[in-house]
Amino acid sequence: MSPSFRAACVQTSSQLDIDANLEADSALVREAAEDGAQMVLMPENVSLMGTKREQALEMAVPEASHRALPVFTELAREKGVWLLVGSLSVRLDGENAPQDMLANRSLLISDEGEVVARYDKIHMFDVDIEGGESHRESETYRPGAQAVVAATPWGGLGMTICYDLRFPYLYRSLAKSGAHFLTVPAAFTRVSGRAHWHLLLRARAVETGCYVFAPAQCGDHANDRQTYGHSLIIDPWGKVLAEAGETPCVIAADIDPSRVAAVRAMIPSLEHDREFTPSA
């Protein structure tokens, strides 16, 4: 049985100044580590938030050249924590990679400062929200095509990002592939967050019997972006263990990996799939 550990979600309000963002991010990660966290998770777009397509393309670089990466790898090594970089916008590598498209990439860094897993966001946020707010993520980002369960000292970590939350089949697949914990770094809009954030995250925990770690962006950002905040840590029974408000902060909870097996033993729904014929 894996030992218990302390997990923390860092809630940020990232802007267009990467250096200022990295300074604020690092301070919150250090705060979490000093509180005893062994795993620290950061939100989507943690180093840069609120760009328009032209700005994103102009500022993007390949992962290996991203100035946030050495900051975060050194921070993880220095503090001895596993660190989830919620997501960075990175230019795609390779001869055939389109230069007008990016990846929205989450990275898991070990306590030795090594990147041990990468996940590119699969589901693109192409929506028209009541009140006139529209987003077309697919115009700037190429969707990922690979689900990822990363190995950690405490169990499998299923990696997702923000809009993925609305696609439960992904989370069921991750749980069946060995995930005990699910990460949902996000920049949820304020309107949709008020309506759906808690509901969807608790549902994903209950459906899979997994812990859910959901670090979020909060506040007002460039180009009229507004995010909901309310970072959450949820147990496999759907109980909220820790919740943030709507300002930058750190939340933490003690995690017992044995709780995953206990909940799944009570309601083994992951074992109860049935084949069926879709409705005509």
C-alpha positions, 0 to 999 in steps of 0.5 A, spaced: 500 500 500 502 506 498 504 511 503 499 517 505 502 524 502 500 531 502 497 534 496 497 542 494 493 546 489 496 553 487 491 558 485 494 563 480 492 569 477 497 569 471 497 575 466 502 577 460 508 578 464 512 571 464 517 574 469 512 576 474 508 570 473 514 565 474 515 569 481 508 569 483 508 562 482 514 560 485 512 563 491 506 559 492 509 553 490 514 554 496 509 556 501 506 549 499 512 546 500 513 549 507 506 547 509 509 539 508 506 538 501 509 533 497 505 534 491 504 541 488 499 542 482 499 549 478 493 551 473 493 551 466 496 557 462 500 558 469 506 562 466 502 566 461 494 567 461 490 572 456 493 572 450 490 572 443 492 568 437 497 573 435 500 574 441 500 566 443 504 565 436 509 570 437 511 568 444 511 561 443 517 557 443 519 549 443 518 546 450 526 545 451 527 553 450 521 555 454 523 559 460 518 557 465 521 550 464 528 551 468 525 555 473 520 549 475 525 543 474 529 547 479 524 549 484 521 541 484 529 539 485 530 545 491 524 543 495 523 536 493 516 536 491 513 533 485 510 538 481 505 539 476 506 544 471 498 545 469 500 547 462 504 551 458 503 553 451 509 550 446 511 551 439 510 544 436 517 540 434 519 536 428 520 537 421 512 536 419 510 540 425 505 546 423 508 553 425 501 556 426 499 551 431 501 550 438 500 545 444 497 546 450 502 541 454 501 539 462 508 537 465 509 532 471 516 534 474 519 529 479 522 531 486 529 530 482 527 536 477 526 531 471 520 531 467 517 524 467 510 525 463 507 530 458 500 531 456 497 535 450 490 537 451 485 533 447 479 537 447 479 544 444 475 549 448 471 552 442 464 555 445 459 560 445 457 562 452 451 566 454 453 573 454 457 573 448 463 570 450 466 566 445 473 562 445 476 558 439 482 554 442 482 549 435 485 556 431 491 556 435 492 549 438 493 542 435 489 537 439 493 532 443 491 524 441 494 520 447 491 519 454 497 519 459 497 516 466 504 517 470 507 513 475 508 517 482 511 514 488 503 514 491 500 511 484 498 512 477 496 520 476 491 521 470 493 527 466 488 532 463 487 539 462 480 544 463 475 543 458 477 535 458 473 535 464 466 535 460 468 528 457 467 523 462 470 517 457 477 520 458 477 519 465 474 512 465 479 510 461 484 513 465 482 510 471 481 503 467 489 504 465 491 505 473 490 512 475 488 513 482 489 521 482 486 525 476 489 532 475 485 538 472 489 544 471 484 549 469 482 556 467 475 555 467 471 561 465 467 565 470 460 564 467 461 556 466 465 555 473 459 558 477 454 553 473 459 547 472 465 547 476 464 543 482 458 539 479 463 536 474 469 535 478 465 531 483 462 527 478 469 525 475 471 523 482 465 519 483 465 515 477 472 513 477 473 512 484 479 517 484 482 523 487 481 529 483 486 535 484 484 541 480 488 547 481 485 553 477 486 560 475 482 566 478 481 573 477 481 578 471 486 577 466 488 580 459 484 581 453 477 581 458 479 574 460 475 572 467 476 566 470 473 562 476 478 560 481 475 555 486 481 550 486 479 543 489 481 537 492 476 532 492 476 524 495 474 518 491 467 519 494 466 526 492 467 529 498 471 536 497 477 536 502 479 543 500 477 549 496 480 556 494 476 562 493 477 567 488 484 570 489 491 567 489 492 562 494 494 555 496 490 549 498 492 542 501 489 536 503 492 529 506 491 524 501 490 516 503 491 512 497 488 506 500 481 510 500 481 509 492 481 501 493 476 502 499 471 506 495 472 502 488 470 495 492 464 498 495 461 500 488 466 497 483 462 500 477 469 500 473 468 493 472 461 493 470 461 496 463 456 492 458 456 492 451 450 495 448 447 497 441 446 505 440 439 508 439 438 508 432 
